[in-house]
């Protein structure tokens, strides 16, 4: 069956024609979405939305271009909109700048009391405070913290490192009176 006949049947809301068009274009449009999104789940979501939008607006298809080109435009726009909504920025990591944080590096200036440490922990931003408390005070490891807080182990390590840095600054200010 010719594409134009299928499109006309789709305009009449023929589900078989819609299924046939879907099968003809699904793989190619999935490849288009993957080139933008680089994630199978996201590409499948965008593809599904694109076909729904195409069938809802099929009456706008005038035949000036092929149905495939028209559908591809919907997939491309959907992919770009998805990326904008996720604010995804692809940045190549340069691992030479990365270092592993030492979780055991908890030296405190002499003369700082345990109560002062606890008060300084309380002043940390919430997302850091909980990780620091769970790790330092409660003795949980990153796997346990990630499960408790519903974050990844990497996020736990990052928040611990940042929280520890802020905590050290607060304690240094206490020790030197600035």
N, C-alpha and C positions, 0 to 999 in steps of 0.2 A: 504494500500500500504506500502511496506517495506521501511525503511529509505534509503537503498542503491539505490532503484529504484527512490525515490524522489530526492536524490542527483544527480543521473545521469540525471534526467529530468531538474534539476536546472542548471546543466552544459550545457545543451542544451538551456538555457535561457527560460525555460517554466515558465511563470509568475504564473500559477495556482499551480505548484509544490512549487515555492518559497513562495507563500501565505500559503500553507499547512504547510510547514516547519516552517514558521514564527509563525503560530497559535499554533503549537505543542510546541515550545520552548520559546515563548514570556514571559509567566508568570514566568517560572523557571529562565530565564536569567535576568528578571527584579529583582527578589529576590536577585540574585547574585550581581547585580549592587547596589542595595539598601544597602546591607551589607557593601559595601565599602563607598558609597557616602552619605548615610543617608539623601538624599534629593530627592523627587519624580521627580522634573523637571530635575535635573542633571542625575538621573538614566535613565529617559526616553530618554534624549539626547544621553547618552553613548550607550544605548540599540539600538537606531536607527542607530547610526554610526557603531555599531558592526555588525548589520545585513547587512548593506550596504557593509561593508568591507568583510563580509563572502560571500555574493553573488558575489562580484567582484572577489574574490580569490577562489571561490569554486573549480576551476580546480586544486588547490594545495591540496585539501582534498584527501588523499590517502586511507582512510579507515583503517588505522593502529589503530585508536581509534574510538569510536563512534562519530557520528556527534555532539551529545550533548557535549561531552568532548572537541571536537575541537572548537565548538562555545563558550563554557564556557571560554576557554583560551583567546579567542578574547575579550570577555566581561571583564574578569579580567584585562587583559592588558590595555584595553580602560579605565577602571575605575582608574587604577593606573596612567596612563598617564594624565587623567583629573585632578586628585588630584595634581600631580606634576605641571601641568600647572597653577593651581590656587594657588599653594604654600600654601595649606591648612594645618594647623597644628591644631590638636584638643587639646585643653588645658582645663582642668577642672577649672572653676573659684572658687576661695575660697572667698566667699562673706564677710568673716570677715575682709578682707583688703580693702573692698570697702567703700566709704563714699559718701554722697551726697554733692555736691558742693553748697555752698551758693552763689547764683547769686547776692545777695545784698551786699556782702563783698567787697566794693570798697574803702577802706580807703587808703588815699594817705598821705605820709609824709608831715608835715607842711613845707611851703616854696616852694612847687612845684606849678608852675603856670599851668594854663589850656593849654597854648601853649606848655609847656614842655610835658604834658600828650599827646597832639595831635602828637607832634614830636615822642615820644616814641612809640605810636601806629603805626605810619608810618614805623617805623623800624622793626616791627614784621614780621615774615614770612607771606606771603600772605594768606595762609589758616587760620591763626589765626587772622590776621589783620581785614579781612572782618567780621568775626563773632564778634570780639570785637567792631568794629565800629558800626555794626548793632545793637548790644545789648546795648552798653554803650552810644553811641552818638545818634543813631536814635531811640532807645527805643523799638525795635522789641522784641517779645518773641521768644522762640525756635521753635515753630511751624511755625511762619512767616519766620524765618531765614532759616529753613530747606527747605521751599518752594522756597524762593528766590534763595538760593545757590544750590538747588537740592541735598541736603544731608539729612540724617536722623536727627531726633531731638537728638538722642543719640550722633551723630557726632558733632552736634552743641554744645551740653553741654560739650563734651570732648574738643573740640577746644577752647571754651570759657575758660574752666578751665586752659588749657595749655597756652593760650594767656595771661590770667590774671596773671598767675605765672610769665611768662617772662616779662610782663609789670611791675609788682611789682619790679622785680629784676632791671630792667632798671631805674625805678624811685628811687629805694633805692640807686643805684649807684650815681644818680644825687644829691640826698639829702645829701649823706655822702661824695661826691667828690672822689669816688674811680673809 
